[in-house]
Amino acid sequence: MIIYPAIDLLDGKCVRLRQGKYEEVTVYSEDPVDVARGFREQGATWVHIVDLNAARTGRPANQEIIRRIAAETGLAVQTGGGIRNMQTVYRLLSIYDVTRCVLGTSAIRDRAFTEEALRRFPDNVAVGIDARDGEVAADGWTSGSGLKTVEFAKTMQEIGAKTVIFTDITRDGMMTGPATDQTQELVSATRLNVIASGGIGSEQDIDKIRKSGCSGVIVGKAIYEGKVRLSECLQKESSLASTSKTGGS
């Protein structure tokens, strides 16, 4: 299982929101690139980045910072927020050296674009499923879609998605534990690689996600607040992977 330390960008700063509310923001660093370097030094190979400005408006706002993180840290970058046309996908993957783009609102509202992106870049495009009380949210979590989580995931799988990022909005930034049952349901109901997000508040929470069968977990506030020691968690995952490859011998 891959651990994705998270960087949320708002007005060029590294922040965290509480339950996706823009009015409830905590600034953790004025230098997101330095934060990413710190993740790399602790052993991370990936970083998950959300452009919160773009998620709300649909207009890229922090792409230069994303480019610098990819170029200056060597981390594989998974990024979402306001990706709503093929031009943006091409620019992120080809010019900004992003490894994986995450489609959120566009996956809900622009099926033609989503199908094209998944067809052209099946391994480099994921779908973000951000849910509140079982309903998929859009526009930076500010509006509902009327779509149910599992049904939407199955639809995305049918049109070519391989990877989805499932976030329980009510738990995001709360560190009260992940939505284990809902995550497990998504893993069981589909053939998708599911990356869990939201609510991680301890290393035990990461263990719960691993047992659910997810391919990855995104950890944000718990790292910044010192509740999760990233380096130790990454070492544990590496050890588990080595044990698995050798059959436990």
C-alpha positions in Angstrom: 0.0 0.0 0.0 1.3 3.4 -1.0 1.2 6.2 1.6 0.6 9.6 0.0 1.5 12.5 2.2 -0.7 15.4 1.2 -0.2 19.1 0.4 -3.3 21.3 -0.1 -2.5 24.5 -1.8 -4.5 27.7 -1.2 -3.2 31.1 -2.3 0.3 29.5 -2.7 0.4 28.2 0.9 0.3 24.7 2.4 -3.0 24.5 4.3 -5.6 22.1 5.6 -9.3 22.6 5.6 -11.7 21.3 8.1 -14.4 19.1 6.4 -13.6 20.9 3.2 -14.8 24.2 4.5 -12.8 27.1 3.0 -13.6 29.4 5.9 -12.0 26.9 8.3 -8.4 26.9 7.1 -5.1 26.3 8.9 -1.9 27.4 7.3 1.0 25.0 8.0 3.7 26.5 5.7 4.4 29.4 3.4 6.7 27.1 1.4 5.0 24.0 0.0 8.1 23.0 -2.0 10.0 22.8 1.3 7.3 20.7 2.8 7.5 18.3 -0.2 11.3 18.1 0.3 10.7 17.1 3.9 8.4 14.3 2.8 11.1 13.1 0.4 13.7 13.1 3.1 11.5 10.9 5.2 11.3 8.3 2.5 8.2 9.2 0.5 8.1 8.4 -3.2 4.7 10.1 -3.9 3.0 13.3 -2.9 -0.7 14.1 -3.2 -1.4 17.7 -4.1 -4.7 19.5 -4.3 -5.1 23.0 -5.8 -7.9 24.3 -3.7 -8.2 27.5 -5.5 -8.7 25.7 -8.8 -11.1 23.1 -7.2 -13.5 25.9 -6.3 -13.2 28.1 -9.4 -12.1 25.6 -12.2 -9.2 27.9 -13.0 -5.6 26.7 -12.3 -4.0 28.8 -9.7 -1.0 27.0 -8.2 0.4 25.0 -11.1 3.9 26.6 -10.9 4.2 25.4 -7.3 3.2 21.9 -8.5 5.8 22.1 -11.3 8.5 23.0 -8.8 7.6 20.2 -6.5 7.9 17.6 -9.3 11.1 19.1 -10.6 12.9 19.9 -7.4 12.0 16.9 -5.2 11.8 13.9 -7.6 8.6 12.8 -6.0 5.9 11.3 -8.2 3.1 13.9 -8.1 -0.6 13.0 -7.9 -2.7 16.2 -8.3 -6.2 17.3 -8.5 -8.3 20.4 -8.4 -9.9 22.2 -11.3 -8.8 19.8 -14.0 -11.6 20.2 -16.5 -10.2 19.9 -20.0 -7.6 18.0 -22.0 -5.4 21.0 -22.3 -4.9 21.0 -18.6 -4.3 17.3 -18.5 -1.7 17.5 -21.3 0.0 20.5 -19.6 0.3 18.8 -16.2 1.5 15.4 -17.5 3.8 16.7 -20.3 5.1 20.0 -19.2 4.8 20.0 -15.4 5.9 16.3 -15.1 2.9 15.3 -13.0 2.5 11.5 -12.7 -1.2 11.3 -12.2 -4.1 13.7 -12.6 -7.2 13.4 -10.5 -10.6 14.4 -12.1 -13.3 15.4 -9.6 -16.0 17.8 -10.7 -15.3 17.1 -14.4 -15.9 13.4 -13.9 -19.3 14.2 -12.7 -20.3 16.9 -15.2 -18.3 16.2 -18.4 -18.5 12.6 -19.3 -17.0 13.1 -22.8 -13.9 14.8 -21.4 -13.5 12.1 -18.7 -13.8 9.3 -21.2 -11.2 10.9 -23.4 -8.8 11.5 -20.6 -9.2 7.9 -19.3 -8.8 6.5 -22.9 -5.6 8.5 -23.6 -4.0 8.2 -20.2 -5.5 5.2 -18.4 -2.5 4.9 -16.1 -2.1 8.6 -15.4 -5.7 9.7 -14.7 -7.6 8.8 -11.6 -11.2 9.8 -10.5 -11.7 11.6 -7.2 -14.9 10.4 -5.4 -15.5 12.9 -2.6 -18.6 12.0 -0.7 -20.8 13.4 2.1 -23.4 11.0 3.6 -23.1 8.7 0.6 -23.5 11.4 -2.0 -20.7 12.5 -4.4 -19.8 16.2 -4.0 -18.6 18.7 -6.6 -17.1 22.2 -7.0 -14.5 21.8 -4.3 -17.0 20.0 -2.1 -19.3 23.0 -2.1 -22.3 21.4 -3.9 -23.9 18.0 -4.2 -24.4 15.9 -7.4 -27.2 13.5 -6.5 -24.9 10.6 -7.4 -24.4 7.7 -5.0 -20.8 6.7 -4.2 -20.7 3.0 -5.3 -22.9 3.5 -8.3 -20.7 6.4 -9.5 -17.5 4.3 -8.9 -19.0 1.5 -11.0 -19.8 3.9 -13.8 -16.3 5.3 -13.8 -14.9 1.7 -13.9 -17.1 1.0 -17.0 -15.6 3.9 -18.9 -12.0 3.0 -18.2 -11.0 4.2 -14.7 -8.4 2.1 -13.0 -7.9 4.2 -9.9 -10.2 6.2 -7.6 -9.5 8.3 -4.6 -12.3 8.0 -2.1 -12.7 10.8 0.5 -15.3 11.0 3.2 -15.7 14.8 3.5 -17.2 14.7 7.0 -14.0 13.1 8.3 -11.5 15.2 6.3 -9.2 17.2 8.5 -10.9 15.8 11.6 -8.4 13.0 12.5 -11.3 10.9 13.9 -10.6 7.8 11.9 -11.3 6.8 8.3 -14.6 5.7 6.9 -13.6 2.0 7.0 -16.9 0.5 6.2 -17.6 2.7 3.2 -14.0 2.2 1.9 -14.4 -1.6 2.3 -17.7 -1.5 0.4 -16.0 0.4 -2.5 -13.1 -2.1 -2.6 -15.5 -5.1 -2.6 -18.0 -3.7 -5.1 -15.5 -2.8 -7.8 -12.2 -3.9 -9.4 -10.7 -0.5 -8.9 -7.5 0.5 -7.1 -9.0 2.5 -4.2 -7.0 5.2 -2.5 -8.5 6.2 0.8 -8.6 9.7 2.2 -10.1 11.5 5.1 -10.0 11.0 8.8 -6.6 9.5 9.3 -5.4 10.4 12.8 -3.0 7.6 13.8 -0.8 4.9 12.6 -3.6 2.4 13.7 -5.9 4.1 11.2 -3.4 3.4 8.4 -3.4 -0.2 9.5 -7.2 -0.3 9.2 -7.0 1.0 5.6 -4.4 -1.5 4.7 -6.7 -4.4 5.9 -9.5 -3.0 3.8 -7.6 -3.9 0.6 -6.9 -0.3 -0.5 -4.0 0.3 -2.8 -3.1 3.5 -1.1 -4.0 6.0 1.7 -3.6 9.8 1.8 -2.4 11.3 5.0 -2.5 15.1 5.6 -3.3 16.8 8.9 -2.1 13.9 11.0 1.4 14.4 9.7 1.4 18.1 10.3 0.0 17.7 13.8 2.6 15.0 14.7 0.0 12.2 15.1 1.6 10.1 12.4 5.3 9.7 12.0 5.7 9.5 8.2 9.1 8.0 8.1 8.1 5.1 10.5 5.0 4.4 8.5 6.9 4.3 5.2 9.5 1.9 6.7 6.7 -0.4 7.9 5.1 -0.4 4.4 8.5 -1.2 2.9 9.0 -4.0 5.3 5.6 -5.5 4.7 6.1 -5.3 0.9 9.5 -7.1 1.3 7.9 -9.8 3.5 5.1 -10.3 0.9 7.6 -10.7 -1.9 9.5 -13.4 -0.1 6.4 -15.2 1.0 6.9 -14.3 4.6 10.3 -16.1 4.9 
